[in-house]
Amino acid sequence: MSDFGLIAKLEAQQDAGADIELLRGAIGCESVTGNEGHFVDFLMSEMTQIGLKPASGDFLPDRPNTWGARVGTTDGPNLMFVGHTDTVHVRGWAEHWKGQPQEDPFSAPVIDNEIWGRGACDLKAGICSALAALRLLDTVGVQLAGTVSFAFIGDEESGEPNTGVSAGAKDLVKRIATGEIAKPDFAIYVEPTKLDVYTAQIGFFIAEISITGKSAYFGTPQDGVDALKATHQLLTALWQHAEELAQGPTHPLVGASDILVTKINGGGYIAVPGECELSLIRKLRPGENLDDAVAQFEAVVKGVAFDDGISFDIIYPAGRDHRFGGSPVEIDPDHPAAKSLAKCVTEVREATAEIGGAPYWSESPFLVNEIGCPTVYCAPGDISIAHTFEERVAVSEYLAGVRAFALFIARFCGTKTESTKLNGGNQ
């Protein structure tokens, strides 16, 4: 079947209603971080229906990952779709939308050709696009030469107590390393990109600093050591550091590094503030080393001329693939599979898909760095409305994602009669 003929068949035979209901059903499975199991049950049922013979395993007690594969007819390349099953919380959602169709964050109403709900774009639209793509290829009658596999993992999101450390991703790469799950040749992590293809992403670390002085009665401030004044000195130094980073090297897809103070808490009594706390996040561009960035930041803190009696403590609460945080990562933006995926997206819709960089951190470093699998981000959805009360995904973009993934699966894996291979730079 020619590419033109396949594209026409994908569009003609796509069951839009079934694809929409698949996503609505996924949104209907509440899966706030720590409670991924219900959604995993849903996914295993859907995977079984398309012949994937899914397996599952707990990455933490009662918190499962699931995975499955359609093995090809020949020894062709293995394409893997990866996505996280957990979402952020819904606190305040019902109150925000009280009396509106969106009031229930899991009812997935379709309003003005957009599907609403928690997880709609981050990232259940991506997961459902990938599964629906294989179903669409079956409908069209395409038999794959290579293998298409799926891995859906928990614990990606932050925000819930004692969770959000990528425990699911760590379990996945461990199973791949031991051979329990076949190593993919190329992976698509279905974070929302508006169907652009991201070959790079930022890294990060979060630091929480506690500054301690000595409280004293406001009438005798000379008896105290002002922690809030010390914090002002530290903030000045950090903002200067941010300016230096902004003026430093930039990355063509994700820009310059930076540091952002996100929270400050101190004082509150009619007294010299004896304690103050602040939080910050440091963005790293690809090519930066996390250990070096932390050392640079700590040198800034230690370089502040605090008054005698001031002490401080720093903790790093958000270790992911690295003890301090999440590593930046990139693959060659000219990788043939990445360019082919962008071409597939462009061919199934009117807008051109761009090669870009993710202004967020997700779990591709586990795949790129730990198992050596080239990985991109690509999926329907707009990251700027993820985690908000506005979370939704356009029906047209979601359906285009299904067709784009189907076309790319066929091209990357090859079909029974043609064994096109894009992994490893061969085409």
Beta strands, then each sheet from edge to edge (+ up, - down):
strand 1: 55-60
strand 2: 63-70
strand 3: 78-84
strand 4: 110-111
strand 5: 114-116
strand 6: 147-153
strand 7: 186-189
strand 8: 197-201
strand 9: 203-212
strand 10: 216-217
strand 11: 250-251
strand 12: 255-256
strand 13: 258-266
strand 14: 271-272
strand 15: 275-284
strand 16: 311-315
strand 17: 325-326
strand 18: 329-330
strand 19: 355-358
strand 20: 375-377
strand 21: 392-394
sheet 1: 1+ 2- 6+ 3+ 7+ 20+
sheet 2: 4+ 5- 21+
sheet 3: 18+ 8- 19-
sheet 4: 13+ 15- 9+ 16-
sheet 5: 13+ 15- 9+ 17-
sheet 6: 10+ 14-
sheet 7: 11+ 12-
end
